[in-house]
Amino acid sequence: MNLRLLPVLLVSILLLSAISADAASKVVKLRSQRPEEVCDILSRLFGSGLRCAPVPSIQAVVIAADSPERVDEAAALLARLDRRPGTMRFSVRHTSTSSRSRTELGLNRARLEPWLESRAGSAQKTGHRSVVGMEGAWLSFTDDTLRLETVPAPWGPETIAITHRQGIEIRGTQSGSGTVIIELRAASGPEQDSRNLLTRVKVPFGQWTRLGDTTEAESSHQDGFGIGNAGMARIDEKSHSSVDGWEVLVDLVEPGDPLE
């Protein structure tokens, strides 16, 4: 008898003895996932309706349930979970536009003549960043700053370093037929906080996809009449800025194991 299979036999007997006489069990060999992590996922998904035991010695899990159908359902899910993830390159770009104008209206006191002066300017900036990472992992498009903060401790005030992030985070999962499901979330504040999911959408590989609409902001400032060197003047200032949405491009660098 192969001694490596002895733990599997013992685990199977224990699992089957804990459930009904019509129970079924199956040994599922794993290729890339850790047995302990797989059992944790299955217990959260199936609850008490499924028993799972890790067997690290042979890189496998033993699953058991009250019916063969439930065992087959769990085994089919494992086939999708237990695959070597692919590698993806995410490219994100956005265009921001800003403009500013200043208008002065007044009266030349020496000549008693009105005068008008107007100035305006605009600028456009395009941001483009890329990052490569593993399928299913959160990747950052953030500007990180390190801050030193003082916090209370039992032995007195203590200074700690906290990383603050501002930007977005993205991850992708292959969904077959040349498409990927991407999730985008906002990252703001301390590294472990402020994670708000913005969107979840299926997009094709190799094509730019628009993820957001244009956002705009305006401000204006107006001074009253005053007496200056050239006479009385009224000054108006206006500014306008916009971000013309976010676009993302996902390229499959390494496909990993095929989807089953």
Helices and strands as residue ranges (DSSP letters): G 3-5, H 6-17, E 24-29, H 35-46, G 47-49, E 50-55, G 56-58, E 60-65, H 68-81, E 87-108, E 113-134, E 139-151, E 158-176, E 179-190, E 195-204, E 209-210, E 214-228, E 231-254
